[in-house]
Amino acid sequence: MKCPVTTLENKASGEIELSDSIFGVEVRKDILARAVNWQLAKRRAGTQKVKGRSEVSGAVKKMYRQKGTGRARHSSSKAPIFRGGGVAHGPQPRSHAHDLPKRLRKLALKCALSAKAKDGKLFVVDAAAVETPKTKDLAGKLDNLGWSSALLIEGESFDANFALAARNIQGFDLLLQEGANVYDILRRDTLVLTKNAVEALEARLK
């Protein structure tokens, strides 16, 4: 499939051939959902923690004698049924990460790229570079292009001036192709690729 190439000045700069096996696959929402859940699960800290009866402060002496009081049999005031006692079966530190086969991760990335292409929200620029690191100038160019919520993916490295100019623009994210992932692609309305990023992604996902 062919895709027009533009410049940051919103001028046409020819066309590029995109691989149908990467940018034209069937979009499977179930695979996208599994990939997003896998990514977000890995990000969870898993540091939630409550104290059990062995960890709370309190006396371990038996509260009163076993028999003869007419009351229930209790041992320590640190038992979970008492106010200030330990929590029974509470959350403990753990990892929320789970496995996702590599072939499904690759398929999910292809589906995310294809979904943007199918919706007409995939754009290719010849280069992501500016002469001066001025945020105001770059923001004006993005407004002219209509990219209010966009992710731009570059090949091996970013132009230093472009990276400086883009880092304070709200709703505009930057990623190198090696860090391209399903969640970041889907969370922004527009996906912008440089020519170098297209070549690198096709080599990575072929």
BASE-995487 format. One record per residue (C-alpha): chain; x, y, z; residue number from 1. Coordinates in nm, 4 decimals. Layout:
REM BASE-995487
<'A', <X, Y, Z>, NUM> ...
END
This chain:
REM BASE-995487
<'A', <0.0000, 0.0000, 0.0000>, 1> <'A', <0.1172, 0.3505, -0.0824>, 2> <'A', <0.1213, 0.6346, 0.1674>, 3> <'A', <0.1938, 1.0008, 0.0927>, 4> <'A', <0.4976, 1.1539, 0.2591>, 5> <'A', <0.4753, 1.5051, 0.4014>, 6> <'A', <0.7085, 1.7506, 0.5674>, 7> <'A', <0.6697, 1.9327, 0.8974>, 8> <'A', <0.5857, 2.2406, 0.6883>, 9> <'A', <0.2781, 2.0494, 0.5581>, 10> <'A', <0.4156, 2.0109, 0.2061>, 11> <'A', <0.4005, 1.6979, -0.0075>, 12> <'A', <0.7251, 1.5055, -0.0371>, 13> <'A', <0.6408, 1.2062, -0.2551>, 14> <'A', <0.5112, 0.8624, -0.1580>, 15> <'A', <0.6346, 0.5569, 0.0278>, 16> <'A', <0.5407, 0.1928, -0.0101>, 17> <'A', <0.4169, 0.0351, 0.3130>, 18> <'A', <0.4227, -0.3417, 0.3560>, 19> <'A', <0.0724, -0.4934, 0.3576>, 20> <'A', <0.1951, -0.7691, 0.5888>, 21> <'A', <0.2622, -0.5070, 0.8580>, 22> <'A', <0.0377, -0.2083, 0.7872>, 23> <'A', <-0.2496, -0.3945, 0.6232>, 24> <'A', <-0.3285, -0.6925, 0.8459>, 25> <'A', <-0.6723, -0.7678, 0.9890>, 26> <'A', <-0.7256, -0.5646, 1.3051>, 27> <'A', <-0.8076, -0.7981, 1.5939>, 28> <'A', <-0.9375, -0.6136, 1.8980>, 29> <'A', <-0.8937, -0.9190, 2.1203>, 30> <'A', <-0.5209, -0.9298, 2.0463>, 31> <'A', <-0.4896, -0.5547, 2.1060>, 32> <'A', <-0.6706, -0.5898, 2.4387>, 33> <'A', <-0.4413, -0.8718, 2.5503>, 34> <'A', <-0.1320, -0.6701, 2.4603>, 35> <'A', <-0.2530, -0.3587, 2.6441>, 36> <'A', <-0.3445, -0.5603, 2.9538>, 37> <'A', <-0.0028, -0.7297, 2.9423>, 38> <'A', <0.1763, -0.3942, 2.9244>, 39> <'A', <-0.0247, -0.2302, 3.2008>, 40> <'A', <0.0093, -0.5350, 3.4267>, 41> <'A', <0.3880, -0.5130, 3.3975>, 42> <'A', <0.3756, -0.1467, 3.5031>, 43> <'A', <0.1895, -0.2124, 3.8265>, 44> <'A', <0.4098, -0.1667, 4.1294>, 45> <'A', <0.2531, -0.4474, 4.3319>, 46> <'A', <0.3650, -0.2837, 4.6571>, 47> <'A', <0.0292, -0.2921, 4.8406>, 48> <'A', <0.0716, -0.4341, 5.1894>, 49> <'A', <-0.1283, -0.4753, 5.5112>, 50> <'A', <-0.0177, -0.6093, 5.8491>, 51> <'A', <-0.1184, -0.9526, 5.9659>, 52> <'A', <-0.1715, -1.0534, 6.3265>, 53> <'A', <0.1952, -1.1339, 6.3678>, 54> <'A', <0.2960, -0.7800, 6.2653>, 55> <'A', <0.0591, -0.5458, 6.4500>, 56> <'A', <0.1445, -0.4001, 6.7899>, 57> <'A', <-0.0349, -0.5496, 7.0865>, 58> <'A', <-0.0123, -0.7943, 7.3757>, 59> <'A', <0.0061, -1.1622, 7.3049>, 60> <'A', <-0.1199, -1.2543, 7.6519>, 61> <'A', <-0.4507, -1.4430, 7.6625>, 62> <'A', <-0.7269, -1.1856, 7.7116>, 63> <'A', <-0.9124, -1.3793, 7.9830>, 64> <'A', <-0.9475, -1.7336, 8.1026>, 65> <'A', <-1.0717, -2.0017, 7.8666>, 66> <'A', <-1.3771, -2.1138, 8.0622>, 67> <'A', <-1.6284, -1.9784, 8.3061>, 68> <'A', <-1.6840, -1.6278, 8.1708>, 69> <'A', <-1.9717, -1.7033, 7.9347>, 70> <'A', <-1.7887, -1.5266, 7.6578>, 71> <'A', <-1.6300, -1.6557, 7.3410>, 72> <'A', <-1.2875, -1.8174, 7.3587>, 73> <'A', <-1.0165, -1.5664, 7.2572>, 74> <'A', <-0.6419, -1.5620, 7.2802>, 75> <'A', <-0.4695, -1.2398, 7.1685>, 76> <'A', <-0.6161, -0.8975, 7.1003>, 77> <'A', <-0.4173, -0.9036, 6.7738>, 78> <'A', <-0.6714, -1.1405, 6.6193>, 79> <'A', <-0.8376, -1.0126, 6.2964>, 80> <'A', <-1.1852, -0.9880, 6.4537>, 81> <'A', <-1.0744, -0.7118, 6.6933>, 82> <'A', <-1.0374, -0.3454, 6.6088>, 83> <'A', <-0.6657, -0.2734, 6.5699>, 84> <'A', <-0.5904, -0.6380, 6.5073>, 85> <'A', <-0.4192, -0.7832, 6.2059>, 86> <'A', <-0.5859, -0.8187, 5.8669>, 87> <'A', <-0.6777, -1.1680, 5.7542>, 88> <'A', <-0.5882, -1.2603, 5.3949>, 89> <'A', <-0.4962, -0.9008, 5.3066>, 90> <'A', <-0.2920, -0.7880, 5.0038>, 91> <'A', <0.0796, -0.8586, 5.0068>, 92> <'A', <0.3618, -0.7428, 4.7737>, 93> <'A', <0.3567, -0.9366, 4.4483>, 94> <'A', <0.4160, -0.9051, 4.0773>, 95> <'A', <0.1099, -0.8533, 3.8570>, 96> <'A', <0.3016, -0.9403, 3.5388>, 97> <'A', <0.1904, -1.2319, 3.3250>, 98> <'A', <0.3244, -1.3931, 3.0098>, 99> <'A', <0.2242, -1.3128, 2.6531>, 100> <'A', <0.3759, -1.5166, 2.3689>, 101> <'A', <0.6219, -1.3289, 2.1502>, 102> <'A', <0.4252, -1.4053, 1.8333>, 103> <'A', <0.1152, -1.2441, 1.9846>, 104> <'A', <0.3146, -0.9367, 2.0866>, 105> <'A', <0.4381, -0.9012, 1.7305>, 106> <'A', <0.0879, -0.9540, 1.5907>, 107> <'A', <-0.0547, -0.6956, 1.8317>, 108> <'A', <0.1967, -0.4343, 1.7138>, 109> <'A', <0.1050, -0.5078, 1.3530>, 110> <'A', <-0.2648, -0.4736, 1.4409>, 111> <'A', <-0.2030, -0.1384, 1.6106>, 112> <'A', <-0.0143, -0.0047, 1.3078>, 113> <'A', <-0.2803, -0.1383, 1.0718>, 114> <'A', <-0.5609, 0.0115, 1.2797>, 115> <'A', <-0.4094, 0.3595, 1.2464>, 116> <'A', <-0.3576, 0.3099, 0.8731>, 117> <'A', <-0.7149, 0.1852, 0.8276>, 118> <'A', <-0.8585, 0.4846, 1.0140>, 119> <'A', <-0.6532, 0.7298, 0.8092>, 120> <'A', <-0.4582, 0.8405, 1.1152>, 121> <'A', <-0.1172, 0.7186, 1.0015>, 122> <'A', <0.1177, 0.9816, 0.8575>, 123> <'A', <0.4713, 0.9573, 0.7282>, 124> <'A', <0.7146, 1.2506, 0.7411>, 125> <'A', <1.0401, 1.2679, 0.5506>, 126> <'A', <1.2348, 1.3755, 0.8598>, 127> <'A', <1.1757, 1.4927, 1.2164>, 128> <'A', <1.4220, 1.7802, 1.2373>, 129> <'A', <1.4071, 2.1536, 1.3023>, 130> <'A', <1.6690, 2.4242, 1.2768>, 131> <'A', <1.6181, 2.5713, 1.6247>, 132> <'A', <1.4939, 2.4112, 1.9476>, 133> <'A', <1.1913, 2.6425, 1.9778>, 134> <'A', <0.8816, 2.4812, 2.1260>, 135> <'A', <0.6558, 2.7601, 1.9970>, 136> <'A', <0.7713, 2.7120, 1.6377>, 137> <'A', <0.7228, 2.3346, 1.6450>, 138> <'A', <0.3837, 2.3664, 1.8158>, 139> <'A', <0.2715, 2.5973, 1.5357>, 140> <'A', <0.3768, 2.3424, 1.2742>, 141> <'A', <0.1873, 2.0664, 1.4537>, 142> <'A', <-0.1249, 2.2861, 1.4697>, 143> <'A', <-0.1055, 2.3449, 1.0942>, 144> <'A', <-0.0835, 1.9685, 1.0419>, 145> <'A', <-0.3782, 1.9095, 1.2775>, 146> <'A', <-0.1815, 1.6851, 1.5144>, 147> <'A', <-0.3191, 1.7763, 1.8562>, 148> <'A', <-0.2744, 1.4259, 2.0001>, 149> <'A', <0.0067, 1.2391, 1.8297>, 150> <'A', <0.2874, 0.9906, 1.8767>, 151> <'A', <0.5937, 1.0324, 1.6554>, 152> <'A', <0.8216, 0.7340, 1.6068>, 153> <'A', <1.1778, 0.7872, 1.4811>, 154> <'A', <1.4404, 0.5389, 1.3626>, 155> <'A', <1.7719, 0.5169, 1.5471>, 156> <'A', <1.7979, 0.8577, 1.7155>, 157> <'A', <1.6208, 1.1928, 1.7381>, 158> <'A', <1.7434, 1.5227, 1.6086>, 159> <'A', <1.8609, 1.7106, 1.9189>, 160> <'A', <1.6777, 2.0333, 1.8342>, 161> <'A', <1.3556, 1.8475, 1.7559>, 162> <'A', <1.3671, 1.6529, 2.0839>, 163> <'A', <1.4205, 1.9726, 2.2829>, 164> <'A', <1.1411, 2.1544, 2.1036>, 165> <'A', <0.8924, 1.8696, 2.1426>, 166> <'A', <0.9412, 1.7722, 2.5054>, 167> <'A', <0.7089, 2.0420, 2.6482>, 168> <'A', <0.4247, 2.0047, 2.3964>, 169> <'A', <0.1203, 1.8559, 2.5642>, 170> <'A', <-0.0320, 1.5602, 2.3809>, 171> <'A', <0.2767, 1.5000, 2.1654>, 172> <'A', <0.4964, 1.1993, 2.2459>, 173> <'A', <0.8246, 1.0749, 2.0999>, 174> <'A', <0.9519, 0.7182, 2.0740>, 175> <'A', <1.2334, 0.5417, 1.8980>, 176> <'A', <1.1281, 0.2457, 1.6837>, 177> <'A', <1.2817, -0.0031, 1.9263>, 178> <'A', <1.0393, 0.1237, 2.1919>, 179> <'A', <0.7287, 0.1202, 1.9702>, 180> <'A', <0.4478, -0.0521, 2.1578>, 181> <'A', <0.0743, -0.1102, 2.1338>, 182> <'A', <-0.0349, 0.0974, 2.4331>, 183> <'A', <0.1457, 0.4162, 2.3330>, 184> <'A', <0.0269, 0.3858, 1.9723>, 185> <'A', <-0.3377, 0.3457, 2.0714>, 186> <'A', <-0.3451, 0.6120, 2.3436>, 187> <'A', <-0.2766, 0.8909, 2.0933>, 188> <'A', <-0.5151, 0.9839, 1.8141>, 189> <'A', <-0.2511, 1.0186, 1.5420>, 190> <'A', <0.0537, 0.8062, 1.4606>, 191> <'A', <0.3418, 0.9764, 1.2796>, 192> <'A', <0.6340, 0.7771, 1.1389>, 193> <'A', <0.9527, 0.9010, 0.9821>, 194> <'A', <1.0908, 0.7244, 0.6753>, 195> <'A', <1.3658, 0.5767, 0.8914>, 196> <'A', <1.1069, 0.4457, 1.1377>, 197> <'A', <0.9105, 0.2765, 0.8582>, 198> <'A', <1.2216, 0.0943, 0.7355>, 199> <'A', <1.3190, -0.0082, 1.0881>, 200> <'A', <0.9705, -0.1317, 1.1811>, 201> <'A', <0.9408, -0.3348, 0.8614>, 202> <'A', <1.2793, -0.4933, 0.9277>, 203> <'A', <1.1790, -0.5655, 1.2877>, 204> <'A', <0.8355, -0.7141, 1.2132>, 205> <'A', <0.8946, -0.8932, 0.8835>, 206> 
END
